[in-house]
Amino acid sequence: MGLAVQLCTLPWLGFVPDDIWAVPRAAVPRLANQLAVYAGMLEQYGRRAQTRSDHLKLVRRYLDWKPVPARDETLKELERFLLDRAMSRSATSWPS
């Protein structure tokens, strides 16, 4: 169940939340139903920390996602773009 949550969240969010149990409660039964498993299985997921990181490696390999090196120019461009976007949104959404 936890592996399925990672597989669903990585392409949708672009990352897997550290708190995998914080996924929307409505999503858990739906995903469990699609997998024909008990939704409560997620509560026990990741008790062994290595399980989550092993599963994340599998998900990344399956999706063919490559980590971006921290000093990569593309990452810097993305950070600038997102910061500019966030700043322009927050400036227009503040009450006067």
C-alpha positions in Angstrom: 0.0 0.0 0.0 2.8 2.4 0.9 4.6 1.6 -2.4 1.4 2.4 -4.3 1.1 5.7 -2.4 4.6 6.6 -3.4 4.0 5.6 -7.0 0.9 7.9 -7.1 2.3 10.9 -5.3 5.7 11.2 -7.1 4.3 12.0 -10.6 1.5 14.1 -9.2 3.4 16.2 -6.6 6.9 15.7 -8.0 8.1 14.3 -4.6 7.0 11.8 -2.0 5.9 13.5 1.2 8.0 12.6 4.3 4.8 12.0 6.2 3.2 9.4 3.9 0.3 9.0 6.3 -0.7 12.6 5.5 -2.2 11.7 2.1 -5.8 12.7 1.7 -8.0 10.3 3.7 -10.4 9.9 0.8 -7.5 8.7 -1.5 -6.5 5.8 0.8 -9.7 3.7 0.5 -10.0 4.4 -3.2 -6.4 3.2 -3.8 -6.9 0.2 -1.5 -10.0 -0.7 -3.4 -8.2 -0.5 -6.7 -5.4 -2.8 -5.3 -7.9 -5.1 -3.5 -6.1 -4.6 -0.2 -7.1 -3.4 3.3 -6.8 0.4 3.5 -5.5 0.1 7.1 -2.3 -1.5 5.8 -0.9 2.0 5.2 -0.9 2.6 9.0 1.8 -0.1 9.3 3.9 1.1 6.4 7.4 2.2 6.8 8.0 0.9 10.3 11.4 -0.1 9.0 12.8 3.1 7.5 14.7 1.2 4.8 11.5 -0.1 3.4 10.4 3.4 2.4 13.7 4.3 0.7 13.8 0.9 -1.0 10.4 1.4 -2.4 11.2 5.0 -3.5 14.1 3.6 -5.5 11.8 1.1 -7.2 9.3 3.9 -8.0 11.9 6.2 -9.4 13.3 3.4 -11.5 9.8 2.4 -12.7 9.0 6.1 -13.6 12.5 6.6 -15.0 13.0 9.6 -12.7 16.5 10.8 -12.2 17.6 13.0 -9.3 18.8 16.4 -10.2 22.3 17.2 -8.8 22.1 20.0 -6.2 24.4 22.3 -8.2 22.7 21.7 -11.5 21.9 25.0 -13.4 18.5 23.6 -14.4 17.5 23.3 -10.7 18.7 26.9 -10.1 16.5 28.1 -13.0 13.5 26.2 -11.6 14.1 27.6 -8.1 14.2 31.2 -9.6 11.1 30.6 -11.6 9.1 29.2 -8.7 10.3 31.9 -6.3 9.3 34.7 -8.8 6.0 33.0 -9.3 5.3 32.7 -5.6 6.3 36.3 -4.9 4.1 37.6 -7.7 1.2 35.5 -6.4 1.6 36.5 -2.8 1.9 40.2 -3.7 -1.4 40.2 -5.5 -3.3 38.1 -3.0 -2.6 40.2 0.1 -5.5 42.3 1.3 -5.0 46.1 1.0 
